[in-house]
């Protein structure tokens, strides 16, 4: 996601850092494919994938299956619906007897409800598919079948308008689940939204970007089929810094930044994991006191895996071993791994670091030619960094680590390699708050824009499809 900060000169990737004259990937692709045909084909595939699993359903338009005879379990009334729609089984049982519903045919669905009804979301299908359910009460049974057709729009498109408001089709509603500053940990006070709020390590961060839903069972365990309780993993890529402080940022482009402002800005980056629940009729809420809620910020401990782990490339004053690091930043797109983890991608990380490229503070004499080429290519060339965090303190590692200038001593005596600890795909286990995020160095280091794992097939290699949101 690209944006421009109002006075800090932060381009968020809009300005190229590698001024090569070689052909771009777009130019190469245009030589082989028709752009129009490629876009149209991609849109068709995307629409099919989205509609086949969409949770967007019209309020009050559920398919309800009823029974109308006077037997203990009334005669089954079959019904037809489409993928993504809510189906409610509502038998009329004599004498208000209790009943059970058991699925015996079709793709397995999760039944919710314990009172007079049982509900489920119709699964995504590519052809008409029959689901069978057996209702039992007092030893008698009756069967009902639900035919699920491929997904189709069940609402009229929204007409064009210039209203400065989210507009949805008639019969739908909009619910805000998480907003900047919303507390997600127990004990964190409500968001005042006047610039005085602190502890963004316990709040929703800024610039919500990639979002993915992970289903939870009633017991709070991973359940990919659950559509009434789950975890949202959300990226927080960047800042609208003018709203975070009572009077805007202090000394953003020169001078010493106040520590209280800088720590707030640092913590507002990263990733959030929050539990959400459907409290009934698709009324979703965020559960503030969930034990699974967490924030991963630029200050969160991480570990490195893959070929770069333990190399001199990652050794810093903060991690002489080069096996651990601190945090993730500028998280743009993401990906989902079929074993249930989230792949968050570090995009325009280079601009956060101070590393004087010219002038009296330049460290070029203390760098190898290879280092200078890499730093120039990635764009680690700022004399202050996007938000001037390195100005806060020369001793506190929370701030000093953003100063990537090389001294005359060993690499482990300063933070010259700190920028090398960013630019990776970071794997997060949303179901285990105690598990440290893992930076997967085998997937390369660049301005990552998404990382999606191909379908797992036993005996075949795994492929990860990634985007690069900057020229290299």
N, C-alpha and C positions, 0 to 999 in steps of 0.2 A: 504494500500500500504506500503510495507516494504522498507526501505532504510537505509544506514549506513553513518553517517556523518564522514568526513575524519579524524578529530582528537579529537572530543569531546566525543567519546565513546557512542554516542546516537544510540540505537539499533532500535528504532521505533517499539518495540514490538517483536523483534526477540528473546529476552532473556526473559525467563519466570520469573515472580516475585513471583509466588506461587509454591514452590517446594513440591508439594504434591505427594505422592506415589499412590494415587487412580487412577483408570482407567480414561483415557481421553474419551471424547465424541466420538472420532474416533474409539477407541477400542470397545466401547459399540455398535456403529452403525455397525461395521464390524461383530459383532456377529449375527446380524439380517439380514443384507442385503449383497448382492454381490456388491462390490464397482464398478466393471465393468458395471454391469447392471444399477446401479443407475446413473453413469456418463453418459452412453449412452442415457438413458431415459431422463435425464435432458437436455442434449444437443439438443435432438430433440424438446423438448418443447420450449427451448430458441430460437432456430432458427425460429420456427414457429411464435413466438411472435414478434421477431425482424423484420423478413421479412414482416410481415403483416402490419407494421406501418413505415417501413423504408422511410426516406426522401432522401436516396442515389439513384439518378437516373442519367442515362447517359446523358451527355450534347449533345444536338442535336438529341436525340432519342425520342422526344415528339411524342405522338399520335395526329395528327392534323386532325380535322374533317372539310372538305370543302364542298362547294355546287357548282354545275356546270350548272344550268339552268338559264334562263333569267327572271324569275319571281322576284317580289320585294324581296321575301325571297326564295332563291333557294331550290330546292328539297332536303330534308334531306338525308344525307349520314351517315348511321349507322357505328359504329366502335367498335372494341374490343381492350381492353388493359388489364393490370394487376395492382394489388394493388401497390400503391406507385409511379406509373408513372404519369408524367404530361400530362394532356389532354388539347388541345387548340381547341376551337370552333372558326372557322374563316369563317363566311358566306360572300359570295359575294353579296352585296346588290346593286340593280340598282340605279344609280344616287347618289351613296355614301350616301344614306339615313341612318339616325341613326336607331339603332335597340336595342331591349332588349332581354335578355335571362333569362328565368325563369325555375327553376327546378320543375317538377311535379311528379317525381317518383324516388324511390330508396333512399338510405341513404343520408341525407343532406350533401352537400359539400359547400365550400366557393369559390365563383367565384371571380377572380381578373381580373383587366383590365377594361379600360373605352374607349378604342379606337376601332380598327377594330377587336379585338379578345377578347375572354373571356377564362380564364384558370383555372384549378383546379387540385389538386392531387387526383388520384383515391383512394378511401378509402380502408382500409384493410377489406377483406372479406374471408370467409372460403369456399364459393361456388360461382359459377357464379351468378352475381347480375346485374340487369339492372337499369341504371340511365336514366331518361327521361328529355329532355330539350325542351322548347318551345321558338322558335325565332320569334319575332314579329317586323314588320315595316310597318308604314302607314296603319294600320288596318288589315294587312294580317299576317298569322301565318304559321309556319312550325315546325314539330317536328323531333327531332333526338334522337336516343337511343344509349347509350354507355354501352356495356357489360363489366363488370369488373371481371376478373378471379383472383383466389388467387395468391398471390405474387410469382414470380419466378425470378431467376437470369437472368438478361438481358445483361450480359457481360461475357467475358472470364476471368477465374481466373488469378491472377497475378502469373507469374512464380517465382520460388525460386531465390533469389539473395542475394548478400552480400553488396549491395549498402547502404551507410549510408545516406539514404534519404527515405522519405515517398513515397511508390510506390502504384499507383492505376491503375485500369484497363484502357485500351485504351478508350478514349471518356469521361473519368471522369477528374475532376481537384480537387485540394486541396486548400482550403482557410483558412488562419489563422485568426480567429476571435478575440481572445484575447491572449496577451502574457504578461509575467511577466513585470510589470512596466508600461504597457499601461495606460494612463490617462482615467478615466471613469467619472470624474466630470468636469463640466465647469470650466475653469480657471487653471486647472492643466497642467503644461507644458509637452511637449513631453518627452519621456523616453530617457535619454542620454546613459544609459547602460554602464557607466564607473565607477559606484560605488558612484557617487556624488548625485544621485537622492534622494529626500526626499518625505515626504507626501505619504506614502504607504496606508494611510487611504483613499486616492483618486485615487489609482491605483490598477491594477490587482495584486493579491498577488502571492506568490511562491507555487510551488508544486501543480499544478492543479490536483484535484482528482475527486470526484463525480460531475456529470453534469446532469442537467435536464432542459428541454425546456417547457416554459409556453406560450401559444398562446395569442396574443393581437389582438383586433379588430382595425379597422381604427380609432376609437375614443380613443384608448389606454386603453380599458377595457379588462377584462378577456374574452378570446374566445378560448375554447379548440380545436376548429376546424381550427383555423388559422395556416397556414403553410408558411406564407410570412412575418409575423412580430411577434416577441415574446420576452420573457425574458429568458436569460440563468442564472441559479443559479449554481454557481461553488464553490466547496470547495478548500481551500488553506491549505493543511495539515501541511507542514513542510518547511524547508529552505535548499537551497544550499547557505549556509552562505558565502562561499568564494567569491561569485560574488556580494554581496550586498555592499561591502565597497571597497574603492580604493586600499587598501593594505591588504584586508582580515580582519578578526575580531581581535580586541585588547583584551588581557587579558581574553580569553575565558575560560580557565581552572583555572585561579588564578588571584588575584588582582581585581581592580575595573574596570568594563566595562565602556566605555564612554557612556553617556546618548544618544547622537545622534545615535550611533550604535544600542543600545538596543531598542530604540523606533522604529527604522526602522524595526528591526527583529520582534518585537511584532506586528506591524501593517501589516507585510507581511503575517501573519497568518489569518485564519478566513474564511469568505465567501464573494463572490461578486455576485451582481445582475446587469446584464447589458442588455440593449435592443439591439436586432439585427433586421435587416430588409433585405429582399430580394429586391434589387434595380432593378431586372429584370433578367430573365434567370438564376436564382439561384446564382446571384452575391450578396453574403451576406456581410454586413458591420455592425460594432458595432457603435451605436449612442452615441457619447461621452456626448452630452448635454441633454440626456434624463432625464426627471424629475423622472423616476423610477430607475435610476442607484443608487446603494448604495454599501457601504462596511460595513460588520459586522466584527469587529476585536476583539481581546481580551480586548479592551477598550470600547466597545459599551455597553451601559446600557441594561440589560436584566431583566426579571421578572421570578419568580418561580411559578409554578402551581402544584397542586397535593398534596399528603399526607405529603411531607417533607416541604412544604412552611410554613415559620414562626417558624420552630422548632429550638431548640438550635443547632442542627447539622449544620445549615447554618449561624449562627450569627457570624459576624466578626466586626472588627473596621470599615470597609467600609459599612457594612449593619447590624447594631445592631438588626433590625427587622427580619432578615432572610427571607425577602420576595423579595428582589431584589439582583442583582449581577452585575458583570461586565464581559461581553464578552464571547467568545467561542474560543476553541483552539484545534489543532490537529484534524481537521474535516476530517474524512475519508469518508466512504460511506454515502449514504443518502437514502431518501425515498420520496414518493409522496403521499399526502393525497387527496382523491377525492373531497374534498371541496376547493382545489386549493392552499394548502400550501406546503412548503418544510420541510422535516424532516432531518436536518443535524446531524451527529453523532460524538460525541467527543470520540476519540479512546485513543491514548497513551498520555493522559494528565498528568499522575502522575509524569513523569520525569522532568517536567518543574519547580518543586518546590524545594526550599532548605528546608530540614528538617534534621538536623544532627542526625543521628541514633547512632553514636558513637563519641568518642572523647570529647574534652573539651566543645564543643558547644551542646552536645547532650541534648535533651529536654525530655528524657524518664521519668525523675522524675516528670515532670509536666503533664504527660499523664496518663489516666486510662489504665488498662489492656485491656479493650475493644478497646480503641482508638489505642493502639500499635498493636494489632492484625490486625485491619482494615488497618492501614497505611502500615504495613509490607506486607499484602496480595496484596494491590493495587500497591505497589512499591514506596511509597512516603518516600524514604530513602536516597536521595542524599545529599551530603554535600555542593552542590552549585547549582544544577539544570542544565538542559541541556545546557543552554546558559548563566548561571551566571548572570541573570538579577537582582537578589536581591542584588548584590554587588553595584549597581549604587548609591542607596540612602537609608538611614534609615528613611527618613521622607516623601519623595514623594510616595504617594500610588501607582502610576503607576508602580513603581519598587519594593517598599517595600512589596506589596501584594504577591510577589513570594517567600517571606521568610515565610514559614509555621511553624517556630519554636514556641513552646508554652512557654510563659513567666509564671511568678508566679501569675499574676493577673487574672482577668476575661477573658473569651474568647472574649469578645467584645473590649478588650484592645489591641489585636494584630490580626494577620492573621492566627492563628493556624487552623482555619476551612476553609481557602480559597480554599484548595484543594477539599473540599467537595462540592464546588459550580461547579465543573467540573465532567465530566463522564456521562453526561445526553444526552438524545435526545432533540434537540432544534428545535422548530417549528418556521418557518419564513414565513410571508406573503409577497410574492414577489411583490404583486400589491399595497402594502401600505408602502412606505418608512418611514412613521412616526410611524409605529407599532413596538413596542419593541419585540424582539425575546422572546419566551416563553420556558423555560426549563420544560419539562414534566416529573416530578419526579415519576409519577405512572409507567413509563416504565423502572424503575430500573437504577442503576448506575454501569457501568462496562466499558470495552473497546469496546464501541459500534461500530459495523461494519454493518451499514444498518438498516433501520426500515421501513417496508412496511405494509401499512394498507390493510386489506382484503376488498373485495368488500362490499359496504354498502348495507345491506338488512334491510328494515324496520321491527322492532320488534325483530331483532336478535342482539346479542352482537357483538361488533367490536373486531377483533383480529389484533394485530400488530406482524409481524414476524421480529425478530431481530437476528443479529449475534454478537458473542463475539470474538474479535480477540486476546485474550490472555487467558492463563490458569488462572483459578480462583479456 
